[in-house]
Amino acid sequence: MIYLDTSYIVKCYLHEPGTEQVLAWLAGKQGLSCCRHGRLEFVAAVNRHVRENRLSSRDGHTVFRKLELDERAGLWRWFSVTDQLLQHACHRMENMPPGVFLRAADALHLACAAEQGFQEVYSHDQHFLAAATHFGLAGLDII
């Protein structure tokens, strides 16, 4: 299985810088995984593209339907947000060195990947990648 944060999931459905590299790298791979809140982050990202006129509302809904079809086909595995996961993320953030910048949602991704036994996570977010080691993970960007 491969753990992708939302920055990579968005590149699977919208044309952005790095989309071609991510799609080429993922070609033929199975077991694409993410924490369930990444699904909500995906919707927010698509809505941002619509709001900023980079995507029509109609095209935004088409993107949502494509993700739903891929979910039904088993392409994505979404890990649940549990109380234990939230506690794990809180604990890690409480003990994070003060110079590490990490958003709460990214801490949840990293805690989820660590809990699920992943060794590495893929993202295009430099803060996310830098914080991964504090969760015992290798943060990788193929772009």
N, C-alpha and C positions, 0 to 999 in steps of 0.2 A: 504494500500500500504506500501511497505517496500523500503526504500532508501538504496541502496548499493553503496559503492564507488568501484572503479575499482579493488582494491585488492581482494574483495569478488567475483566480476564478473569473474575474471580470475580463481578463485578456482572452479567455476562452470564448467569450461571447460578443465582445465589442472590439472594434479596431482601434487600438491604442499603440503608442510606441512599445515595442517588445512583443506584440501579439504574435507575429510570425515566428519568432524564436520559441515562445512558449508552446505554440501549437505544434511546431516541428518536434520539439523535445518530448511532448506528451503523446505524439502519434503512436498508436498501438499500445500505449500503457493502460493498465486497468487499475482499479482500486484507488480512485481519486477520493481524497478524504478531507474533511474540514469539520470544525466545531459548528454546531447548528446555528449559532449566532452569526456565522459567516454568511448564512443564507439571507439574513436580514441586512447585513452589510452590503451584500450583492444588490439587493433591491434599492438600497439607499444610493449606491454608486450609479446604477442605471438611471434612477430618478434625477441624480445630479447632472448626468449627461443630457437628459431631456430639459431640465431647468436651464442649463447653460446653452441650449439650442445646438448641441452637438449631435442630437438624436431627436427625431420626431416622437411625439407621444405614441403614435401608431407603431413605430419601430421599437420603442421601449416595451410595449406590450408583446410584440413578437419575440423579443429577447426573453421576456419572462416565460412565455409559452415554450420556447426552445429549452430553457433550463428545466421546466416541468417535464417535458418529454424525456430529456436525458435522465432525470431523477427516476421516472417510471421505468426506464430501460436499465436501471441499476448502475449508471455511470458514476454517480456520486454516493458516498457514504457520509452521513452527517452524524457526528457524535453528540450525545445529549449534554445539555448544561445541567449539572446536578449541584446540590448543595456542597458535596465533597469537592467538586471541581472549583466552585467559587471559593471555598476555603483554601484550597491549594493555591489558587491565583493570588488571593489576598496575602497568604503567608509569604509567597515569593516576593510580592511587591513590597511588603513590610520590611523585608530583609535585603532589598535591592540597594546597592551602593547609590549614594545621592546623585552622582553624576550621570546615571543611566536614565535616559528618557524613554518612557514606556507608557503607552495609553492603556487604559483598563481593558478595552476590547482585545488588544494585542496580548496582554497578559493572559487573558482567557484562552486565546488561541494557543499560546505557548504552554500553558498548564495542561490544556487538553491533549496536545501532542505528546507531552511528557507522560501524562497518565496513561495514554493509549500505547505507550511503548515505542514510539517513534524515536529514531536516532537523529533525524534531520527534518527540517521544515524548509519550504520553498516560499520565497516572498520577493517582492521588488521594493519593499519598504526598508530603508537603511536602519531606522531606529529598531524596528522589529528584528532585523538580522543581528544587530549588535547586542540586543538583549537576550537572544536565544541561548547563549552560553550560560546565562544565569539560571536557566531551566534544564541544563544538562543536554542541550540540543545543539546541533550544528545548523546554523542558518545559511542557506544557499540561495543564490540568485543566478540563473542561467542566462540572463539577459546581458 
